[in-house]
Amino acid sequence: MPWTFTKPMNAQNTAEFVLEASGDGTRVSMTGQVTLMTRIFGFFVNMDKMIGKDFEAGLAAIKALAETEWS
């Protein structure tokens, strides 16, 4: 899945999401290419703080949709 970022700098990255059954729920993990620029950026910026809320909101929306569609 390609992602395009405009802030704090322009970047386009590809990420892969892996869904695994885990107890009563689903474990979601994400992997992607780590470049030198990504490493440097991650050293100075807390990525979880920067985009963590957006990921949580997206996962909550997916959960709500899945529970509505397949319940």
N, C-alpha and C positions, 0 to 999 in steps of 0.2 A: 504494500500500500504506500504510494508516494505521499509525502507530507511537504507542504510548502510553508516556510516561515518567513515573516517579514520583519519581525521584531525579536530581539534587539538587532538582528542583522539578517540579510537575505540568505536563505539556505533551502535546499531541497534534499530530503532524505527519504530513504525507503526503510520501512519497519515491517517486521513480521510478528504477528500476534499468535501465541500458542495457548489453546484452551485445554485444560486438563480437569477431569472430575476429581474432586477433593472433598471427601466427607459429604456434607449436605449441600455443598456449593461447587463452584468452578474456580480453579486457579487460573489467572490470566497472567501471562508473562510476555514481554516484548523484547525483541532483539533488533539490532540494526548495525549498520557500519559505523565504526568509530574511527574518525580521521584524526590527524594531528591537531587540526583546528578545533574539533570537538573536545579532545582531551584538554587543550589549553583553556577553552571556554568553560568546561566543567570544573576546572581547577579554581576559577574565580567566581563562578556563579552556581548557586544551589539550584539545580534543575528541578528538584522536587518542589521546592518553594515557588519556583517560577511557573511551572505548568502542572503541578500536582493536583490543584483544584479542578483544572480542566479535564484531566484524566479521570478523576473521581466522578465528575458530573457525567462524562461520557459512559463510564461503566454503569452508573446508576440508570442512565437512559436505556442502555442495552438490556439490563436486568429487567426493567419495567416492561420493555417491549417483548422480551422473551416470555415473561410470566403472563402477559396479556394474550399473546398469540398462541401459545402452546399449553395453556392451563386448562 
